[in-house]
Amino acid sequence: MTTYIDGKAIALRVRDQVTADVAAAYPDPDTAPGLATVLVGNDPASAVYIAGKRRAVRETGMRDLHRFLPATTTQSEVAAVIDELAADPAVHGILLQLPLPAGLEANPLIDRIPATKDVDGLTTQSTGLLSRGEYGLRPCTPSGVIELLETEGVKMRGAHAVVVGRSALVGHPMAEMLLQRDATITIAHQLTTNLAAVARTADILVVAAGVRGLIGAEHVKAGATVIDVGMHRTANGLSGDVRTEELDGIAARVTPVPGGVGPMTIAMLMVNTLRAAQWVR
């Protein structure tokens, strides 16, 4: 039997714990951790994502310090807003929603966010802290995957983990976080020669390639845990990078789309915002 991991339930437990911790540590709502989400332009998908993040901030008792900038905002104007938020002691976390409108460079803007407020874990400094195994804020989606694996009791130490995907947002930090938990790591991608043979060696298969339906039964060995990070909108609803229906009876555990990794990303953003507020500066 294949177990479908209930990311919604696990995310709710994480968010409930954050809510309790915020209430205990910050009885005055005016001193609660503040998250500044920055949305540039009117991309519909980004607007939906930001709305979900802002709602979660309020539901956990933290302060929603959202900033909206029109699509015509220049690079220097966005930089000035980030610098302002970085200097504001009431702002504990800063999140620059991606992608940005054409003409804006993301990386230089992201690197203006102090590591202590980098709730997305994407700055060069945060990446370095992760690589060295030092305290820092980790990217939310890989953190959510680790939380799922730990909650499900999936053994990482000594396991062979294959990460399909090499992005700075998920693939690279995911591999590093698994490695730090004593897994043996292989990083693959959609152009890997004989991807199916490589993927079939995995005890833990994390798929974050951004290619709908890339992974199927031929890629998965019996008893593996399969984590699908992909998210694709179709006429029939959401689907992932994994052809999940093919894995029934093959994988030991698999995350569905929707309802698997997605809810964990926002839950771990709440965790990061609280951690940022409690980081000794």
Secondary structure, DSSP 8 states (H G I E B T S, - for coil): --EE--HHHHHHHHHHHHHHHHHHH-SSGGGS-EEEEEEES--HHHHHHHHHHHHHHHHTT-EE--EEE-TT--HHHHHHHHHHHHH-TT--EEEE-SS--TT--HHHHHTTS-GGGBTT--SHHHHHHHHHT-S----HHHHHHHHHHHHTT---TT-EEEEE---TTTHHHHHHHHHTTT-EEEEE-TTSTTHHHHHTT-SEEEE----TT-B-GGG--TT-EEEE---EEETTEEE-SB-GGGGTTT-SEE--TTTSSHHHHHHHHHHHHHHHHHS--
